[in-house]
Amino acid sequence: MSQTTTETGVRNGVDVATLFATLDAVRGQRDLAHFTFRAKNRWVSGTHSQNTSQGFHGAGEEREHERTFVFDADHPAVLVGRDNGPTPVEFLLYALASCITAGIGNIATARGVVLTRVESTVVGDIDLQGIFGMSGAVRNGYEKVQMRLTIEGDAPAETLREIVEQSRSRSAVYDVLTNGIPVELEVVA
């Protein structure tokens, strides 16, 4: 994953001018920072469902992704599924790794650091007794999540660690996982 600065102003795959123009625009008009993302889910069969993501509201207007994203979710056979996709709790791990990695790319770019490698492994431990209703003392979700991240680039190790820490401290997914948020569930039957 080696990417370097080019004549077009791209560093680490990030358009440097666009990055700073976006930051300046939000500084000048704070309401541009308000985004609403949406995901749709449709049950297929058993534990298999299909998720789509197409549009969102951001930077003051309704917007569309360049294409509709479709993700299948399921459980493996050992959990009564057909393994048509990752489990929902695996998507949570992907979200954490992806959010922190995206932040690293942008922060390194803003600091003028060229990255040569960013890789992570995220592991979540879960006890299914909670989900199965076998123990009220066991939570339904992850008991803990561990992330191991390797980062390399043209900066000293301390600077690379600072970039990772800054990304962690600004990660929306990390924030939701560690601070929680209210979730409303409305049922239409």
C-alpha positions, 0 to 999 in steps of 0.5 A, a space after each residue: 500500500 505504498 503511496 507517495 505525493 504526486 504532482 497532482 497534490 495527492 498524498 496517501 491517496 488523499 487529495 490534499 487541496 480537497 482535504 484542506 478546502 473541506 476543513 476550511 469550508 466547515 470552519 467557515 460554515 459549521 452547519 456543513 458538518 452535520 451529516 445523516 447517514 442511512 442504512 436499509 436492511 431487508 430480511 432474506 431468510 433465516 439469519 440472512 439479511 441484506 443491507 443497502 446504502 445509497 443516499 445520505 444528507 451532508 454538507 447542507 443537502 441530500 446526496 447519493 453515493 456514486 453507486 448503491 452499496 450492498 452487504 449481506 449479513 448472516 451467521 455461520 452454520 454453527 450459529 444456525 445460519 448459512 454463512 452468506 456474509 459476515 455476522 453483524 458483530 463482525 461488521 462492527 469490527 470492520 467499522 472500527 478498523 475502517 474508521 480509525 484507518 480513514 482517520 490515519 490517512 487524512 491526519 497523516 496527509 494533513 501533517 505531510 507524512 507519507 504512509 507506506 503501511 497501515 494494517 490492523 487486526 481487530 478481535 472481539 470476544 463475545 459470550 453467546 449465553 447473553 444473546 441466548 438468554 441463558 444468563 442475565 449476568 452475561 451481556 449480549 454484546 462484546 465483552 472486550 474488543 482489541 485492536 492491533 495496528 501496524 503503521 509505517 511511513 516517512 516519519 519517526 515512530 513517535 509521530 506515527 503513534 501521535 497520528 494513530 492516537 489523534 485518529 482514535 480520539 476523533 473516530 466516530 465509531 470508537 466514540 460510539 463504542 466507548 461512550 454509547 448513544 441512545 438508540 430508538 427502535 420503532 416497530 411498524 406491524 
